[in-house]
């Protein structure tokens, strides 16, 4: 998929997820895998400046790329490990406690993001199918 095509998907999902006030830069990576842990995409958000960098492996099906875009944008809504650490420090938790709590929270968050991505993508597919049937019928 071209960078332009991915950027179009990002704008579409940015609007749907009410992230329109964010500036999201897209980088398409030629390699199939973005990170060593096997992820296909990653997002790096600077919450204070409402700026995000989305890296996506582009040599995949449109469906897989769209799923990655949805997945990473949901992460964009939720990820703010720096603030979580600060809140836990404020609450009196030591460094080790902060690490344990944040890593547990990120694991739970990952599971929730996968489920939301799957649900949102399937609903969008169903809506497109209905629209196609209306147009065809
Ligand atoms: Zn994830």
Boltz pocket constraint, residues with backbone or C-beta under 6 A from the ligand:
constraints:
  - pocket:
      binder: B
      contacts: [[A, 71], [A, 75], [A, 110], [A, 113]]
      max_distance: 6.0
